[in-house]
């Protein structure tokens, strides 16, 4: 099965690195490289130059629209070129939006029936954006699994992308079951480390079809969490485990699509996203394999 994914791109080094990492994680995928064209539809430098040429306000608005679109097409074309070099079958998906970038990316994934979304941890909102804006909002709103690629990654972390195992957080919840199933389906040849962090819940693997497991190795691990807030301590334990086992990706479940419950960093999914130095895949609990 060829994966179909949305790749968020904004021309930043962070989003470029996310494409490179995504190519190693999902080789041969069909990628829709998505650039969000948002007001004022042109860069500050372009707008300054156009002001000197415009006859009046209407003329300025028209020129900004025209040159802004030209800029957007150039940026998304650059993303498609990078995606092709990473081994993806790539095409441009230019989206004009009036804001709500995180929600718009999640919506685009639904529109094209993507299997997952990939973004850089600081991309999609300009090079001064931080995880906590666009990337966070995609996680909150997306009904599809989402992979967030941090920047920069160390050489050892980058080397693990090609064939490293998956660390999947397991606590017996429906969200953990969804995370395990998504990991098995979206990474069909990777070994899985099913990690239970200092919990009394049953750590047996969730009931999934045998065909998605194939001949891969599924290892159950039980690790102790450290001190501090529970969610952050659990996230730290998953991150340490991933480093010790040279994991390619940390996979965690999320309640998903519930800003009121998930907006605080108290959730394991969000704490892992904000602390991890290797890719994290967040799978909403409502996700169902197709």
C-alpha positions as a Markdown table, in Angstrom:
| # | Residue | x | y | z |
|---|---|---|---|---|
| 1 | Unk | 0.0 | 0.0 | 0.0 |
| 2 | Unk | 1.4 | 3.4 | -1.0 |
| 3 | Unk | 0.9 | 5.9 | 1.8 |
| 4 | Unk | -0.7 | 9.2 | 1.0 |
| 5 | Unk | 0.4 | 12.0 | 3.2 |
| 6 | Unk | 0.1 | 15.8 | 3.7 |
| 7 | Unk | 3.5 | 17.4 | 4.1 |
| 8 | Unk | 3.3 | 20.9 | 5.6 |
| 9 | Unk | 6.0 | 23.2 | 4.1 |
| 10 | Unk | 6.7 | 26.9 | 4.5 |
| 11 | Unk | 10.2 | 27.3 | 3.0 |
| 12 | Unk | 11.9 | 27.2 | 6.4 |
| 13 | Unk | 14.9 | 25.0 | 7.2 |
| 14 | Unk | 12.8 | 23.2 | 9.8 |
| 15 | Unk | 10.2 | 22.2 | 7.2 |
| 16 | Unk | 12.9 | 21.2 | 4.8 |
| 17 | Unk | 14.5 | 18.9 | 7.4 |
| 18 | Unk | 11.0 | 17.4 | 8.0 |
| 19 | Unk | 10.8 | 16.5 | 4.4 |
| 20 | Unk | 14.2 | 14.8 | 4.5 |
| 21 | Unk | 13.3 | 12.9 | 7.6 |
| 22 | Unk | 9.8 | 12.0 | 6.3 |
| 23 | Unk | 11.4 | 10.5 | 3.2 |
| 24 | Unk | 13.4 | 8.1 | 5.4 |
| 25 | Unk | 10.4 | 7.2 | 7.6 |
| 26 | Unk | 7.9 | 6.7 | 4.7 |
| 27 | Unk | 9.9 | 5.8 | 1.6 |
| 28 | Unk | 8.0 | 5.9 | -1.7 |
| 29 | Unk | 5.0 | 7.8 | -0.2 |
| 30 | Unk | 2.7 | 10.0 | -2.3 |
| 31 | Unk | 3.2 | 13.4 | -0.7 |
| 32 | Unk | 1.0 | 16.4 | -1.1 |
| 33 | Unk | 3.3 | 19.3 | -0.3 |
| 34 | Unk | 1.1 | 21.9 | 1.3 |
| 35 | Unk | 1.8 | 25.6 | 1.6 |
| 36 | Unk | -0.6 | 27.8 | 3.3 |
| 37 | Unk | -1.0 | 31.2 | 1.6 |
| 38 | Unk | -2.2 | 33.5 | 4.3 |
| 39 | Unk | -2.8 | 37.3 | 4.5 |
| 40 | Unk | -1.2 | 39.7 | 3.6 |
| 41 | Unk | -0.3 | 37.3 | 0.8 |
| 42 | Unk | 3.2 | 38.6 | 0.3 |
| 43 | Unk | 6.4 | 39.1 | 2.3 |
| 44 | Unk | 7.2 | 42.4 | 4.0 |
| 45 | Unk | 10.0 | 43.1 | 1.6 |
| 46 | Unk | 7.8 | 42.5 | -1.4 |
| 47 | Unk | 5.0 | 44.7 | 0.0 |
| 48 | Unk | 7.5 | 47.6 | 0.6 |
| 49 | Unk | 8.7 | 47.4 | -3.0 |
| 50 | Unk | 5.1 | 47.3 | -4.3 |
| 51 | Unk | 4.0 | 50.4 | -2.3 |
| 52 | Unk | 6.5 | 52.5 | -4.2 |
| 53 | Unk | 5.0 | 51.3 | -7.5 |
| 54 | Unk | 1.2 | 51.4 | -6.7 |
| 55 | Unk | -0.9 | 54.2 | -8.1 |
| 56 | Unk | -3.5 | 53.9 | -5.4 |
| 57 | Unk | -4.8 | 51.5 | -2.7 |
| 58 | Unk | -6.8 | 49.3 | -5.1 |
| 59 | Unk | -3.7 | 49.0 | -7.3 |
| 60 | Unk | -1.6 | 48.1 | -4.3 |
| 61 | Unk | -4.0 | 45.3 | -3.2 |
| 62 | Unk | -4.1 | 43.8 | -6.6 |
| 63 | Unk | -0.3 | 43.9 | -6.9 |
| 64 | Unk | 0.1 | 42.3 | -3.5 |
| 65 | Unk | -2.3 | 39.5 | -4.5 |
| 66 | Unk | -0.5 | 38.8 | -7.7 |
| 67 | Unk | 3.0 | 38.9 | -6.3 |
| 68 | Unk | 1.9 | 37.0 | -3.2 |
| 69 | Unk | 0.6 | 34.2 | -5.3 |
| 70 | Unk | 3.8 | 34.1 | -7.3 |
| 71 | Unk | 5.8 | 33.9 | -4.0 |
| 72 | Unk | 3.5 | 31.1 | -2.8 |
| 73 | Unk | 3.9 | 29.1 | -6.0 |
| 74 | Unk | 7.6 | 29.4 | -5.8 |
| 75 | Unk | 7.8 | 28.2 | -2.2 |
| 76 | Unk | 5.5 | 25.2 | -2.8 |
| 77 | Unk | 7.5 | 24.3 | -5.9 |
| 78 | Unk | 10.7 | 24.3 | -3.9 |
| 79 | Unk | 9.0 | 21.9 | -1.4 |
| 80 | Unk | 7.9 | 19.6 | -4.2 |
| 81 | Unk | 11.5 | 19.5 | -5.5 |
| 82 | Unk | 12.8 | 18.6 | -2.0 |
| 83 | Unk | 10.2 | 16.0 | -1.6 |
| 84 | Unk | 11.1 | 14.4 | -4.9 |
| 85 | Unk | 14.7 | 14.4 | -3.9 |
| 86 | Unk | 13.7 | 12.6 | -0.7 |
| 87 | Unk | 12.2 | 9.8 | -2.8 |
| 88 | Unk | 8.5 | 10.8 | -2.6 |
| 89 | Unk | 6.0 | 11.0 | -5.5 |
| 90 | Unk | 5.2 | 14.6 | -4.8 |
| 91 | Unk | 2.8 | 17.2 | -6.0 |
| 92 | Unk | 1.9 | 20.7 | -4.8 |
| 93 | Unk | -1.2 | 21.6 | -2.8 |
| 94 | Unk | -1.3 | 25.3 | -2.4 |
| 95 | Unk | -4.0 | 26.5 | 0.0 |
| 96 | Unk | -5.2 | 30.1 | 0.4 |
| 97 | Unk | -6.5 | 30.7 | 3.9 |
| 98 | Unk | -7.4 | 33.6 | 6.1 |
| 99 | Unk | -5.9 | 32.1 | 9.2 |
| 100 | Unk | -6.2 | 29.1 | 11.4 |
| 101 | Unk | -3.3 | 27.3 | 9.8 |
| 102 | Unk | -3.3 | 24.3 | 12.1 |
| 103 | Unk | -7.0 | 23.7 | 11.5 |
| 104 | Unk | -6.6 | 24.3 | 7.7 |
| 105 | Unk | -3.9 | 21.6 | 7.5 |
| 106 | Unk | -6.0 | 19.1 | 9.4 |
| 107 | Unk | -9.0 | 20.0 | 7.1 |
| 108 | Unk | -6.8 | 19.5 | 4.0 |
| 109 | Unk | -5.8 | 16.0 | 5.2 |
| 110 | Unk | -9.5 | 15.1 | 5.4 |
| 111 | Unk | -10.3 | 16.6 | 2.0 |
| 112 | Unk | -7.6 | 14.5 | 0.3 |
| 113 | Unk | -8.1 | 11.4 | 2.5 |
| 114 | Unk | -4.5 | 11.4 | 3.6 |
| 115 | Unk | -3.2 | 8.6 | 5.8 |
| 116 | Unk | -1.2 | 11.0 | 7.9 |
| 117 | Unk | 0.2 | 14.5 | 8.3 |
| 118 | Unk | 3.9 | 15.4 | 8.6 |
| 119 | Unk | 5.2 | 18.8 | 9.9 |
| 120 | Unk | 8.4 | 20.3 | 11.3 |
| 121 | Unk | 8.3 | 21.3 | 14.9 |
| 122 | Unk | 8.9 | 25.0 | 14.1 |
| 123 | Unk | 7.6 | 25.1 | 10.5 |
| 124 | Unk | 4.4 | 26.3 | 9.0 |
| 125 | Unk | 4.2 | 29.6 | 10.8 |
| 126 | Unk | 7.4 | 31.2 | 9.7 |
| 127 | Unk | 10.9 | 30.7 | 11.1 |
| 128 | Unk | 10.0 | 32.5 | 14.3 |
| 129 | Unk | 7.0 | 30.2 | 15.1 |
| 130 | Unk | 7.3 | 27.7 | 17.9 |
| 131 | Unk | 5.7 | 24.4 | 18.7 |
| 132 | Unk | 2.7 | 25.6 | 20.5 |
| 133 | Unk | 1.0 | 27.3 | 17.6 |
| 134 | Unk | 0.5 | 25.6 | 14.2 |
| 135 | Unk | 1.9 | 22.2 | 15.1 |
| 136 | Unk | 0.0 | 22.1 | 18.3 |
| 137 | Unk | -3.2 | 23.0 | 16.6 |
| 138 | Unk | -2.8 | 20.4 | 13.9 |
| 139 | Unk | -2.5 | 17.8 | 16.7 |
| 140 | Unk | -5.6 | 19.1 | 18.4 |
| 141 | Unk | -7.7 | 19.2 | 15.2 |
| 142 | Unk | -6.4 | 16.3 | 13.1 |
| 143 | Unk | -8.4 | 13.1 | 12.8 |
| 144 | Unk | -5.4 | 11.5 | 11.2 |
| 145 | Unk | -2.0 | 10.5 | 12.7 |
| 146 | Unk | 0.5 | 13.3 | 12.7 |
| 147 | Unk | 4.3 | 13.1 | 12.7 |
| 148 | Unk | 6.2 | 16.1 | 14.1 |
| 149 | Unk | 9.9 | 16.2 | 13.2 |
| 150 | Unk | 12.1 | 18.2 | 15.5 |
| 151 | Unk | 14.9 | 20.4 | 14.3 |
| 152 | Unk | 17.9 | 20.0 | 14.5 |
| 153 | Unk | 18.4 | 16.3 | 15.0 |
| 154 | Unk | 21.8 | 14.8 | 16.1 |
| 155 | Unk | 23.6 | 12.4 | 13.8 |
| 156 | Unk | 22.6 | 9.3 | 15.8 |
| 157 | Unk | 18.9 | 10.4 | 15.9 |
| 158 | Unk | 19.0 | 10.9 | 12.1 |
| 159 | Unk | 20.7 | 7.6 | 11.5 |
| 160 | Unk | 17.8 | 5.8 | 13.3 |
| 161 | Unk | 15.2 | 7.2 | 10.9 |
| 162 | Unk | 15.9 | 4.6 | 8.2 |
| 163 | Unk | 15.4 | 1.3 | 10.2 |
| 164 | Unk | 15.1 | 2.1 | 13.9 |
| 165 | Unk | 12.3 | 0.6 | 15.9 |
| 166 | Unk | 9.2 | 2.3 | 17.1 |
| 167 | Unk | 8.6 | 3.2 | 20.8 |
| 168 | Unk | 4.9 | 3.0 | 21.4 |
| 169 | Unk | 3.5 | 4.3 | 24.7 |
| 170 | Unk | 1.1 | 1.7 | 26.2 |
| 171 | Unk | -1.3 | 2.1 | 29.1 |
| 172 | Unk | -4.2 | -0.1 | 27.9 |
| 173 | Unk | -6.4 | 2.9 | 26.9 |
| 174 | Unk | -8.3 | 3.2 | 23.6 |
| 175 | Unk | -5.8 | 5.9 | 22.6 |
| 176 | Unk | -2.9 | 3.5 | 23.2 |
| 177 | Unk | -4.6 | 0.8 | 21.1 |
| 178 | Unk | -5.1 | 3.3 | 18.3 |
| 179 | Unk | -1.4 | 4.3 | 18.5 |
| 180 | Unk | -0.2 | 0.7 | 18.4 |
| 181 | Unk | -2.5 | -0.1 | 15.4 |
| 182 | Unk | -1.4 | 3.0 | 13.5 |
| 183 | Unk | 2.3 | 2.3 | 14.2 |
| 184 | Unk | 1.9 | -1.3 | 12.8 |
| 185 | Unk | 0.1 | -0.1 | 9.7 |
| 186 | Unk | 2.0 | 3.0 | 8.8 |
| 187 | Unk | 5.4 | 1.5 | 9.5 |
| 188 | Unk | 4.9 | -2.0 | 8.1 |
| 189 | Unk | 8.5 | -3.3 | 8.5 |
| 190 | Unk | 9.5 | -1.8 | 11.8 |
| 191 | Unk | 10.0 | -3.6 | 15.1 |
| 192 | Unk | 7.8 | -2.3 | 17.9 |
| 193 | Unk | 8.8 | -1.6 | 21.5 |
| 194 | Unk | 5.5 | -1.5 | 23.5 |
| 195 | Unk | 6.4 | 0.6 | 26.5 |
| 196 | Unk | 4.4 | 0.6 | 29.7 |
| 197 | Unk | 5.5 | 3.4 | 32.1 |
| 198 | Unk | 5.1 | 2.6 | 35.8 |
| 199 | Unk | 1.4 | 1.6 | 35.6 |
| 200 | Unk | -0.8 | -1.1 | 37.0 |
| 201 | Unk | -2.7 | -1.6 | 33.8 |
| 202 | Unk | -2.4 | -4.7 | 31.7 |
| 203 | Unk | 0.5 | -4.5 | 29.3 |
| 204 | Unk | -0.5 | -7.2 | 26.9 |
| 205 | Unk | -0.5 | -6.1 | 23.3 |
| 206 | Unk | -3.9 | -4.8 | 22.0 |
| 207 | Unk | -6.0 | -7.1 | 19.9 |
| 208 | Unk | -5.0 | -6.3 | 16.3 |
| 209 | Unk | -5.1 | -8.4 | 13.1 |
| 210 | Unk | -2.2 | -10.8 | 12.7 |
| 211 | Unk | -1.6 | -9.7 | 9.1 |
| 212 | Unk | -0.5 | -6.2 | 10.1 |
| 213 | Unk | 2.1 | -7.6 | 12.5 |
| 214 | Unk | 3.7 | -9.9 | 9.9 |
| 215 | Unk | 7.1 | -11.2 | 11.0 |
| 216 | Unk | 8.1 | -8.1 | 13.0 |
| 217 | Unk | 9.2 | -8.3 | 16.5 |
| 218 | Unk | 7.0 | -6.8 | 19.2 |
| 219 | Unk | 8.8 | -6.4 | 22.6 |
| 220 | Unk | 7.0 | -5.4 | 25.8 |
| 221 | Unk | 8.9 | -3.2 | 28.1 |
| 222 | Unk | 8.1 | -1.9 | 31.6 |
| 223 | Unk | 10.0 | 1.2 | 32.7 |
| 224 | Unk | 9.9 | 3.4 | 35.8 |
| 225 | Unk | 9.0 | 7.0 | 35.5 |
| 226 | Unk | 10.9 | 9.7 | 37.3 |
| 227 | Unk | 9.7 | 12.5 | 39.5 |
| 228 | Unk | 7.5 | 15.5 | 38.7 |
| 229 | Unk | 4.1 | 15.9 | 37.0 |
| 230 | Unk | 2.9 | 12.5 | 35.9 |
| 231 | Unk | 2.5 | 13.3 | 32.2 |
| 232 | Unk | 5.9 | 14.9 | 32.0 |
| 233 | Unk | 7.5 | 12.1 | 33.9 |
| 234 | Unk | 5.9 | 9.5 | 31.6 |
| 235 | Unk | 7.0 | 11.5 | 28.5 |
| 236 | Unk | 10.6 | 11.7 | 29.9 |
| 237 | Unk | 10.6 | 7.9 | 30.4 |
| 238 | Unk | 9.4 | 7.3 | 26.8 |
| 239 | Unk | 12.1 | 9.7 | 25.5 |
| 240 | Unk | 14.9 | 8.0 | 27.5 |
| 241 | Unk | 13.7 | 4.6 | 26.3 |
| 242 | Unk | 13.7 | 5.8 | 22.7 |
| 243 | Unk | 17.2 | 7.1 | 23.0 |
| 244 | Unk | 18.5 | 3.9 | 24.7 |
| 245 | Unk | 17.0 | 1.7 | 21.9 |
| 246 | Unk | 17.9 | 4.0 | 19.0 |
| 247 | Unk | 14.2 | 4.4 | 18.0 |
| 248 | Unk | 13.2 | 6.1 | 14.9 |
| 249 | Unk | 9.9 | 7.4 | 16.2 |
| 250 | Unk | 8.0 | 7.7 | 19.5 |
| 251 | Unk | 4.3 | 6.9 | 19.0 |
| 252 | Unk | 1.7 | 8.1 | 21.5 |
| 253 | Unk | -2.1 | 8.2 | 21.6 |
| 254 | Unk | -4.2 | 11.3 | 22.2 |
| 255 | Unk | -7.8 | 12.0 | 23.0 |
| 256 | Unk | -7.8 | 14.1 | 19.9 |
| 257 | Unk | -10.1 | 16.9 | 18.6 |
| 258 | Unk | -10.7 | 18.2 | 22.1 |
| 259 | Unk | -9.0 | 21.5 | 22.8 |
| 260 | Unk | -10.6 | 21.8 | 26.3 |
| 261 | Unk | -9.0 | 18.6 | 27.5 |
| 262 | Unk | -5.7 | 18.6 | 25.6 |
| 263 | Unk | -4.6 | 22.2 | 25.5 |
| 264 | Unk | -2.6 | 22.0 | 28.7 |
| 265 | Unk | 0.9 | 20.4 | 28.7 |
| 266 | Unk | -0.4 | 17.9 | 31.2 |
| 267 | Unk | -1.1 | 15.3 | 28.6 |
| 268 | Unk | 1.5 | 12.7 | 27.8 |
| 269 | Unk | 1.1 | 13.3 | 24.1 |
| 270 | Unk | 1.7 | 17.0 | 24.3 |
| 271 | Unk | 4.5 | 16.7 | 26.9 |
| 272 | Unk | 6.3 | 14.2 | 24.6 |
| 273 | Unk | 5.9 | 16.5 | 21.6 |
| 274 | Unk | 7.4 | 19.4 | 23.5 |
| 275 | Unk | 10.3 | 17.5 | 24.9 |
| 276 | Unk | 11.3 | 14.9 | 22.3 |
| 277 | Unk | 14.4 | 15.3 | 20.2 |
| 278 | Unk | 13.4 | 12.7 | 17.7 |
| 279 | Unk | 10.1 | 12.4 | 15.6 |
| 280 | Unk | 6.9 | 11.9 | 17.5 |
| 281 | Unk | 3.7 | 10.5 | 16.0 |
| 282 | Unk | 0.5 | 11.4 | 17.7 |
| 283 | Unk | -2.5 | 9.2 | 16.9 |
| 284 | Unk | -6.0 | 10.5 | 17.9 |
| 285 | Unk | -8.0 | 8.0 | 19.9 |
| 286 | Unk | -10.8 | 8.3 | 17.3 |
| 287 | Unk | -8.6 | 7.2 | 14.5 |
| 288 | Unk | -9.6 | 4.0 | 12.7 |
| 289 | Unk | -7.5 | 2.0 | 10.3 |
| 290 | Unk | -8.9 | 1.9 | 6.8 |
